[in-house]
């Protein structure tokens, strides 16, 4: 089935590929963020140790270091040559499945250090999978399909959170944790099957001639574009814009458990509400950006995102009110989805199309730093201040990124003017 518009042929099958691979991309991260956290807390691991587990996600912040290797080389699996993108996709998916199953066989009380090592391995394989999937999607889609394809990918990425953040928690009330991890790992199979079924994009023949070229040129282009100072401002903004929102949700599952909600209530209400609120925010944010423009979207959505964090502080004072939980989580997820829509559009706009894979890895690595390093201290901060004050601090940490907006995304500069200024 195809749709034709002014000579352009639209293939829905490519959108389906984006959806399935987006789900595959999101599942490992949500295992680390939700399932692992709930497992450790249910096994009476203290908040400080759980907070430190955020450090196991450091591969997401450094994936740009080995992204050029995945641009330059193609794995060969026992004589099978699937191609550069499909080869890395298939290999990383298999490794993710193996690590998740192995992790579930351990005990948090006896094997906490081993679990931490496996969490680092899972983060590394997941980050590497993201590199290959981002590059594959960029090369699979025509230019006119990029917006729709990326939106579908992001929403499928969020839908993946249902499995470790909702279904797995419900199953954990009835099944041993080892079985829960095994079932969760099984949801990687559709991605593995689609990787085996699709063809390598023809554009991948344009590989860097040398490793040196693959490493140096993407960074050289970005720094020389507007100078080192402007490049630094962009880096700092990417780091700060989602800092408060990311920190506020770092130990959200532990927060819900500490308030007195059951794992089933968290799975049914909190996680599902968060998912659909986030998806709605992403879709509405994407549509709204058409009128607002990326710059103004960063301003408006950033303010809404900041205000919504205050809802967590209110909930910390009110206690386990189920309706309040749904409202607060939906509001935060919706505004976070709005902010993410503008933020990802800004990152995409900042990327040079000639070096998409490595530059995307660099920018998304910087964006993931708050989730990894800042969130690692969340447990200590909560232990010293309590949940209410903690959420007030998160609100304050949302302000520095907003302060940088006049520099990196002026309100009066629309998207067309920005692109003309960049000479694109």
Backbone torsions as a table, in degrees:
resi	resn	phi	psi	omega
1	UNK	NA	133.0	-178.5
2	UNK	-141.3	153.6	175.8
3	UNK	-120.9	135.3	-177.9
4	UNK	-112.7	133.6	179.5
5	UNK	-141.7	107.0	178.1
6	UNK	56.3	45.3	177.3
7	UNK	84.2	-4.9	-179.2
8	UNK	-96.7	129.3	-179.0
9	UNK	-100.9	120.8	-178.3
10	UNK	-101.6	126.9	-177.5
11	UNK	-109.0	106.0	179.3
12	UNK	-59.8	-25.6	-178.3
13	UNK	-61.4	-32.7	178.2
14	UNK	-68.5	-33.2	176.4
15	UNK	-68.5	-36.8	177.2
16	UNK	-63.8	-40.8	176.9
17	UNK	-60.9	-42.8	178.4
18	UNK	-61.4	-38.8	-179.0
19	UNK	-66.4	-48.3	-177.2
20	UNK	-66.4	-43.9	179.8
21	UNK	-71.1	-29.4	174.5
22	UNK	-64.6	-41.4	176.1
23	UNK	-60.9	-44.4	179.7
24	UNK	-62.6	-36.4	-179.7
25	UNK	-69.0	-39.5	-175.7
26	UNK	-78.2	-29.4	-173.3
27	UNK	-56.6	-49.1	-178.7
28	UNK	-61.6	-38.8	-179.9
29	UNK	-65.0	-43.1	-179.7
30	UNK	-70.2	-25.4	171.9
31	UNK	-62.3	-43.4	179.5
32	UNK	-69.0	-40.4	-174.4
33	UNK	-80.0	-36.9	-172.2
34	UNK	-111.8	-58.7	-174.7
35	UNK	-64.4	-47.0	-179.6
36	UNK	-60.4	-42.8	-178.9
37	UNK	-64.1	-45.4	-180.0
38	UNK	-65.1	-39.0	178.8
39	UNK	-62.1	-49.4	-178.5
40	UNK	-64.3	-42.9	-178.5
41	UNK	-67.7	-38.5	178.9
42	UNK	-66.6	-26.3	177.5
43	UNK	-93.1	17.1	171.9
44	UNK	67.7	32.2	171.1
45	UNK	-78.9	137.0	-174.9
46	UNK	-71.0	158.5	-176.3
47	UNK	-61.9	-35.7	179.9
48	UNK	-61.2	-44.6	179.6
49	UNK	-67.0	-40.4	178.5
50	UNK	-63.1	-41.7	178.1
51	UNK	-60.7	-39.9	179.4
52	UNK	-65.5	-21.1	178.1
53	UNK	-64.0	-17.9	175.5
54	UNK	-60.7	-27.0	179.1
55	UNK	-66.6	-21.8	178.8
56	UNK	-67.6	-12.5	-178.3
57	UNK	-90.7	10.5	-176.2
58	UNK	-58.2	-26.7	176.8
59	UNK	-56.2	-29.1	178.4
60	UNK	-64.9	-27.6	-178.3
61	UNK	-86.6	-13.5	-175.9
62	UNK	-120.8	12.8	-174.0
63	UNK	-65.2	-20.6	177.8
64	UNK	-64.9	-19.1	-178.5
65	UNK	-69.5	-37.4	179.9
66	UNK	-107.0	1.7	175.5
67	UNK	-58.0	-41.3	177.7
68	UNK	-60.1	-32.2	177.5
69	UNK	-63.4	-38.2	-179.6
70	UNK	-77.5	-17.9	172.0
71	UNK	-78.7	-34.0	-172.4
72	UNK	-86.4	-39.1	-171.9
73	UNK	-115.4	153.8	177.1
74	UNK	-121.1	128.3	-179.7
75	UNK	-70.8	147.8	174.7
76	UNK	-117.4	120.9	-173.8
77	UNK	-108.2	94.4	179.0
78	UNK	52.5	47.8	177.5
79	UNK	88.4	-15.5	178.6
80	UNK	-81.5	129.6	-179.1
81	UNK	-116.0	84.5	-177.0
82	UNK	-74.6	-13.0	-176.5
83	UNK	108.4	169.0	-174.3
84	UNK	-65.3	-50.6	-177.8
85	UNK	-74.7	-50.9	-177.4
86	UNK	-64.2	-35.1	-179.6
87	UNK	-62.4	-48.3	178.9
88	UNK	-68.1	-37.9	178.0
89	UNK	-59.1	-49.1	-177.4
90	UNK	-64.3	-45.4	-178.5
91	UNK	-62.7	-46.0	-178.4
92	UNK	-67.3	-36.0	178.3
93	UNK	-63.6	-42.8	178.1
94	UNK	-62.5	-41.2	-179.9
95	UNK	-67.0	-37.7	176.5
96	UNK	-60.9	-47.1	179.6
97	UNK	-58.9	-45.4	-178.5
98	UNK	-62.3	-43.6	-178.0
99	UNK	-67.4	-41.2	-179.2
100	UNK	-63.5	-43.6	178.7
101	UNK	-63.7	-45.2	-179.6
102	UNK	-62.9	-39.9	-179.4
103	UNK	-59.3	-41.4	-178.0
104	UNK	-67.0	-16.1	179.7
105	UNK	-82.8	-6.2	-175.5
106	UNK	-98.5	170.3	179.3
107	UNK	-116.4	124.9	178.7
108	UNK	-58.6	-29.9	180.0
109	UNK	-73.6	-35.8	-176.6
110	UNK	-99.7	-30.4	-168.7
111	UNK	-123.3	36.6	-174.5
112	UNK	-61.6	-40.2	-180.0
113	UNK	-67.5	-40.2	177.9
114	UNK	-64.2	-40.0	177.3
115	UNK	-62.0	-39.3	178.5
116	UNK	-62.5	-41.7	178.4
117	UNK	-63.4	-44.1	178.9
118	UNK	-65.7	-33.4	177.2
119	UNK	-64.9	-39.4	176.1
120	UNK	-63.4	-43.9	179.1
121	UNK	-62.0	-43.0	178.8
122	UNK	-61.9	-42.0	178.7
123	UNK	-63.9	-39.7	180.0
124	UNK	-65.0	-46.8	-179.6
125	UNK	-66.8	-37.2	178.6
126	UNK	-66.9	-43.9	178.2
127	UNK	-62.7	-40.1	178.1
128	UNK	-66.5	-37.2	176.0
129	UNK	-63.0	-40.7	178.0
130	UNK	-61.1	-40.4	179.0
131	UNK	-58.4	-49.6	-177.0
132	UNK	-68.7	-37.7	179.8
133	UNK	-69.0	-41.2	178.3
134	UNK	-61.3	-43.8	179.9
135	UNK	-67.4	-41.8	179.3
136	UNK	-61.5	-44.7	-178.8
137	UNK	-64.1	-40.1	179.8
138	UNK	-63.5	-36.2	-177.6
139	UNK	-86.4	-23.2	179.6
140	UNK	-73.9	-41.1	-171.8
141	UNK	-89.6	144.5	169.9
142	UNK	-70.2	163.2	-178.4
143	UNK	-57.4	-39.3	-177.9
144	UNK	-72.9	-13.0	179.2
145	UNK	-96.4	-8.7	-173.0
146	UNK	-59.8	-44.8	-178.2
147	UNK	-61.9	-50.7	-179.4
148	UNK	-65.8	-43.7	-178.8
149	UNK	-62.1	-42.2	179.2
150	UNK	-69.7	-35.4	176.8
151	UNK	-64.3	-42.4	177.9
152	UNK	-64.8	-41.3	179.0
153	UNK	-60.5	-47.8	-177.5
154	UNK	-63.7	-42.6	-179.5
155	UNK	-67.5	-39.1	176.1
156	UNK	-65.9	-35.5	175.8
157	UNK	-57.7	-43.6	179.4
158	UNK	-70.9	-38.3	178.6
159	UNK	-59.1	-32.7	179.2
160	UNK	-58.0	-24.8	179.3
161	UNK	-64.4	-17.9	177.8
162	UNK	-61.1	-38.4	-173.3
163	UNK	-67.5	-62.6	179.8
164	UNK	-76.5	-22.8	-175.3
165	UNK	-94.6	-16.5	-177.4
166	UNK	-131.4	-65.1	-178.0
167	UNK	-57.7	-46.5	-177.9
168	UNK	-63.1	-37.2	179.5
169	UNK	-68.5	-37.7	177.0
170	UNK	-66.0	-44.1	178.6
171	UNK	-62.7	-32.7	-177.4
172	UNK	-65.4	-20.3	175.8
173	UNK	-77.7	-8.5	-174.7
174	UNK	-130.9	-17.6	-175.8
175	UNK	-126.4	157.9	173.2
176	UNK	-63.8	153.0	-178.0
177	UNK	-61.4	-33.5	-180.0
178	UNK	-60.4	-41.1	178.7
179	UNK	-69.4	-36.4	178.4
180	UNK	-61.5	-44.8	178.7
181	UNK	-65.2	-39.0	179.6
182	UNK	-64.1	-45.3	179.3
183	UNK	-64.0	-41.3	179.3
184	UNK	-62.0	-42.8	178.8
185	UNK	-62.1	-30.4	-179.5
186	UNK	-63.0	-21.6	179.6
187	UNK	-74.5	-2.7	172.8
188	UNK	-80.7	-15.3	-174.4
189	UNK	-60.2	-42.3	178.2
190	UNK	-57.7	-38.3	177.9
191	UNK	-66.3	-39.4	177.9
192	UNK	-64.2	-42.7	-179.1
193	UNK	-64.9	-41.8	-179.1
194	UNK	-69.2	-32.6	177.1
195	UNK	-63.5	-39.2	178.4
196	UNK	-71.7	-28.9	-174.1
197	UNK	-85.3	-33.1	-174.5
198	UNK	-79.1	166.1	176.9
199	UNK	-99.3	154.6	175.2
200	UNK	-69.1	131.3	178.8
201	UNK	-58.2	140.1	-178.4
202	UNK	-63.6	-26.6	-175.4
203	UNK	-67.6	-17.0	-176.0
204	UNK	-67.6	-7.1	176.4
205	UNK	-66.6	-17.2	178.7
206	UNK	-85.2	69.6	-179.5
207	UNK	-92.0	152.0	174.5
208	UNK	-58.2	140.7	-177.5
209	UNK	-72.9	-29.2	179.9
210	UNK	-137.5	158.9	176.3
211	UNK	-64.4	-35.6	178.8
212	UNK	-60.0	-43.5	178.3
213	UNK	-63.6	-41.4	-179.1
214	UNK	-65.0	-30.1	-177.4
215	UNK	-85.6	-46.3	-167.4
216	UNK	-82.5	-46.4	-169.9
217	UNK	-60.2	-42.6	178.9
218	UNK	-59.8	-38.8	-180.0
219	UNK	-75.3	-38.6	179.3
220	UNK	-62.0	-42.4	-178.4
221	UNK	-63.2	-44.2	-176.4
222	UNK	-68.1	-44.5	-177.6
223	UNK	-68.5	-37.9	-177.9
224	UNK	-79.9	-11.8	-176.1
225	UNK	-60.4	-52.0	-179.7
226	UNK	-131.0	11.2	179.6
227	UNK	96.3	163.0	-175.9
228	UNK	-64.6	-39.4	-176.3
229	UNK	-64.5	-48.0	179.1
230	UNK	-64.3	-37.2	176.7
231	UNK	-62.0	-39.3	179.0
232	UNK	-64.8	-41.2	177.9
233	UNK	-60.0	-40.9	179.1
234	UNK	-63.6	-44.3	178.7
235	UNK	-58.8	-46.4	-178.0
236	UNK	-64.5	-41.4	179.5
237	UNK	-63.6	-45.1	179.7
238	UNK	-59.6	-36.4	178.0
239	UNK	-68.3	-40.8	-168.7
240	UNK	-89.3	-27.1	-167.4
241	UNK	-59.3	-40.3	-178.4
242	UNK	-104.2	13.2	-174.4
243	UNK	-60.5	-53.3	-177.5
244	UNK	-63.1	-44.0	179.8
245	UNK	-64.6	-41.3	179.6
246	UNK	-64.8	-43.6	-179.8
247	UNK	-66.5	-37.0	-178.1
248	UNK	-62.9	-31.6	-178.2
249	UNK	-102.8	8.3	-175.6
250	UNK	-60.6	-42.8	-178.9
251	UNK	-121.1	40.1	-174.9
252	UNK	-61.9	-41.8	180.0
253	UNK	-62.3	-42.3	176.8
254	UNK	-63.4	-37.3	178.1
255	UNK	-60.6	-46.6	-179.7
256	UNK	-64.2	-41.3	178.9
257	UNK	-64.8	-42.4	-179.4
258	UNK	-66.2	-30.0	177.8
259	UNK	-71.0	-21.3	178.2
260	UNK	115.3	5.5	177.5
261	UNK	-75.8	146.3	177.3
262	UNK	-79.8	163.2	178.7
263	UNK	-62.8	-35.6	178.2
264	UNK	-66.0	-42.5	176.8
265	UNK	-61.4	-41.3	178.0
266	UNK	-63.1	-44.9	-178.1
267	UNK	-64.8	-43.1	-175.0
268	UNK	-80.4	-46.0	-173.1
269	UNK	-92.2	-61.6	-172.0
270	UNK	-63.2	-52.9	-173.7
271	UNK	-69.4	-42.5	-179.9
272	UNK	-68.5	-39.6	177.4
273	UNK	-62.7	-42.0	178.7
274	UNK	-61.9	-43.1	-178.4
275	UNK	-60.3	-54.5	-174.2
276	UNK	-71.8	-30.7	174.2
277	UNK	-64.4	-40.9	179.3
278	UNK	-67.1	-42.9	179.0
279	UNK	-63.5	-44.5	178.7
280	UNK	-61.1	-42.2	178.6
281	UNK	-62.6	-40.5	179.8
282	UNK	-65.2	-43.4	-179.0
283	UNK	-68.9	-49.2	179.8
284	UNK	-64.7	-38.7	177.7
285	UNK	-61.5	-41.9	178.4
286	UNK	-62.9	-40.8	177.9
287	UNK	-68.5	-43.0	-178.9
288	UNK	-63.2	-34.4	-179.8
289	UNK	-62.9	-26.8	179.2
290	UNK	-59.1	-39.3	179.7
291	UNK	-85.9	-43.9	-176.4
292	UNK	-72.2	-39.6	-169.1
293	UNK	89.6	158.2	-175.5
294	UNK	-63.7	-44.8	-177.5
295	UNK	-59.4	-52.8	-179.2
296	UNK	-66.6	-32.1	177.0
297	UNK	-61.4	-40.6	177.3
298	UNK	-60.6	-37.7	179.0
299	UNK	-68.6	-56.6	-174.8
300	UNK	-64.0	-49.5	-177.5
301	UNK	-68.2	-32.0	178.1
302	UNK	-63.3	-41.0	178.5
303	UNK	-65.9	-45.4	179.0
304	UNK	-61.8	-39.4	179.1
305	UNK	-62.9	-42.1	179.6
306	UNK	-63.3	-46.6	-177.6
307	UNK	-63.7	-38.0	-176.0
308	UNK	-64.9	-28.2	179.8
309	UNK	-61.3	-30.0	179.3
310	UNK	-60.7	-23.2	178.3
311	UNK	-61.9	-33.6	177.6
312	UNK	-65.2	-38.5	178.2
313	UNK	-63.2	-41.3	177.1
314	UNK	-61.0	-44.5	-179.1
315	UNK	-64.6	-35.6	178.2
316	UNK	-62.1	-31.8	178.6
317	UNK	-82.5	-36.3	-176.3
318	UNK	-76.2	-32.1	-178.5
319	UNK	92.0	-163.3	-172.5
320	UNK	-75.3	68.7	175.1
321	UNK	-95.4	112.1	-171.2
322	UNK	-62.9	-43.3	178.7
323	UNK	-64.8	-42.8	177.9
324	UNK	-60.9	-38.1	177.6
325	UNK	-59.3	-47.8	-179.6
326	UNK	-61.3	-42.5	-178.6
327	UNK	-66.6	-47.1	-178.2
328	UNK	-63.2	-46.0	-178.1
329	UNK	-66.2	-41.8	-179.9
330	UNK	-63.2	-41.7	-179.2
331	UNK	-65.0	-47.4	179.8
332	UNK	-63.6	-42.4	-178.9
333	UNK	-65.0	-40.5	-179.7
334	UNK	-64.1	-49.1	-179.2
335	UNK	-68.6	-33.1	175.7
336	UNK	-65.9	-37.5	176.1
337	UNK	-63.5	-40.0	175.4
338	UNK	-59.6	-49.0	-179.5
339	UNK	-62.4	-39.2	179.6
340	UNK	-65.7	-38.3	178.6
341	UNK	-59.1	-46.7	179.4
342	UNK	-69.5	-39.7	-176.5
343	UNK	-66.4	-45.9	179.1
344	UNK	-67.5	-35.3	176.2
345	UNK	-64.7	-39.9	177.7
346	UNK	-62.4	-44.6	179.7
347	UNK	-62.7	-44.2	179.5
348	UNK	-61.8	-41.2	179.5
349	UNK	-65.0	-33.7	-178.2
350	UNK	-74.2	-18.2	-176.9
351	UNK	-83.1	135.4	173.9
352	UNK	-80.4	130.0	-174.7
353	UNK	-62.0	-20.6	179.7
354	UNK	-75.1	-21.7	-175.2
355	UNK	-131.1	41.4	-172.9
356	UNK	-57.8	-48.8	-172.6
357	UNK	-60.0	-54.2	-175.7
358	UNK	-71.2	-40.3	179.6
359	UNK	-68.3	-37.8	175.1
360	UNK	-62.5	-40.8	177.6
361	UNK	-61.5	-40.1	179.4
362	UNK	-65.1	-50.5	-176.0
363	UNK	-67.3	-42.7	179.3
364	UNK	-69.6	-27.8	174.7
365	UNK	-64.7	-45.5	178.6
366	UNK	-62.5	-40.8	-179.2
367	UNK	-65.0	-26.4	-178.1
368	UNK	-87.6	-7.5	-179.4
369	UNK	-57.5	-46.6	179.5
370	UNK	-57.5	-42.0	-179.1
371	UNK	-62.9	-30.0	-175.5
372	UNK	-89.9	-57.4	-172.0
373	UNK	-89.0	-47.8	179.4
374	UNK	-63.3	-41.2	-178.8
375	UNK	-67.6	-21.5	-179.1
376	UNK	-63.2	-28.3	178.6
377	UNK	-90.8	2.8	-177.0
378	UNK	-60.2	-42.2	-178.6
379	UNK	-61.2	-42.2	178.4
380	UNK	-66.3	-40.0	-179.4
381	UNK	-65.1	-43.9	178.9
382	UNK	-65.1	-41.2	-179.4
383	UNK	-61.7	-31.2	-178.3
384	UNK	-90.6	-25.3	-174.1
385	UNK	-115.5	-25.9	-171.5
386	UNK	91.1	163.8	-174.1
387	UNK	-65.8	-40.8	-175.8
388	UNK	-60.7	-52.5	-179.6
389	UNK	-65.2	-35.5	178.3
390	UNK	-56.8	-44.7	-178.9
391	UNK	-71.4	-28.2	173.3
392	UNK	-66.2	-39.9	177.6
393	UNK	-63.7	-41.0	178.5
394	UNK	-60.2	-39.3	178.1
395	UNK	-62.0	-44.0	-179.9
396	UNK	-64.7	-34.7	-179.0
397	UNK	-72.0	-10.3	176.6
398	UNK	-80.8	-14.4	-173.8
399	UNK	-75.6	-43.0	-177.0
400	UNK	-55.1	-40.1	178.2
401	UNK	-62.5	-38.0	178.1
402	UNK	-65.7	-34.9	-179.0
403	UNK	-63.8	-28.9	-178.9
404	UNK	-80.5	-10.6	-176.2
405	UNK	-58.0	-40.7	177.8
406	UNK	-58.2	-26.8	-178.7
407	UNK	-83.8	-44.8	-172.6
408	UNK	-98.2	-23.0	-178.3
409	UNK	-147.9	72.5	-177.6
410	UNK	-56.9	140.8	-177.6
411	UNK	-60.0	-38.2	-174.1
412	UNK	-83.6	-4.0	179.2
413	UNK	-99.6	115.7	179.6
414	UNK	-88.6	178.0	-174.4
415	UNK	-62.4	-40.4	-178.3
416	UNK	-64.0	-44.1	178.9
417	UNK	-64.6	-36.7	179.4
418	UNK	-63.1	-47.2	-178.1
419	UNK	-65.2	-36.4	177.2
420	UNK	-66.3	-38.7	179.0
421	UNK	-63.9	-37.6	-179.5
422	UNK	-80.5	-9.0	179.7
423	UNK	73.5	30.1	-178.1
424	UNK	-105.9	NA	NA
